[in-house]
């Protein structure tokens, strides 16, 4: 993949030949794909993963959310910078909340930095598919999956006694309902000047991947509250925040929970601006003595 968000479709197609089926020359004489077509988007992201991250197998149902690889990689790089700023360089073990069917954060995190992961989800089918991806890429020693048996919990039932994680990572559901998700997708397609006749979401996505009761803020509040129960078992708790107005609200929540340090880190990829909220309950002495 080349710079400035221009894709090298010839090179990408060498690693994933099926991508050729979706590539065409536009009015500006540039090779591109129809970014409103979920199958084309999936093919492009699969090609990027095969080309840049040495992944050999990556497949999932067309109903599942297809993660945009460049933005997920940018997210992983920010986590790496966060860990480096805290001088965490050895035995890095991340907790991925909501791995989904695609296993994307562990795949990229291990490819780039050789990190180990424990990853969770509430959906049995997603866990099953993620395990197949792990198996076929020979990553069982590096990625462990755990089914969250309760939709009311996030860290409970998952973090075990005496277990420690360098950081937790989470890309939560952003919307309150399917209707809100569809409206946001239509607005995005219009903004990009793409075909809006096809009302399907160009990155697809099932209910537990895109919307949750109470929306993003309700999920963040639950995530933050539960994190306070595991203060000494995770150095950094992090979560992606889509809506700018939720940053201040999240800071208020964390202040009430007595978080020792809170950061709002911008994540910009393409036309989208989001933020990663990161916090730790460890004081300076506890941070310095972290193993």
Protein Blocks (a to p, Z undefined) as FASTA:
>chain_A
ZZhhiacfklmmmmmmmlmmmgccdfkopacddfkbmklmmmmmmmmmmmmnopabdcdd
fkbccddfklmmmmmmmmmmmmmmnopaghpacddehkbjnommmmmmmmmnopacdddd
fbfklmmmmmmmmmmnopmlmoccdddfbfkbmkgokacghiacfbdcddddfbfbfklm
mmmmmmmmmmnopafkbmcdfkgpafklmgcehijmlmmmmmmmmmmmmmmlcfbdcddd
fblklmmmmmmmmmmnopabdcdddddehjbccddddddfbdfklmmmpZZ
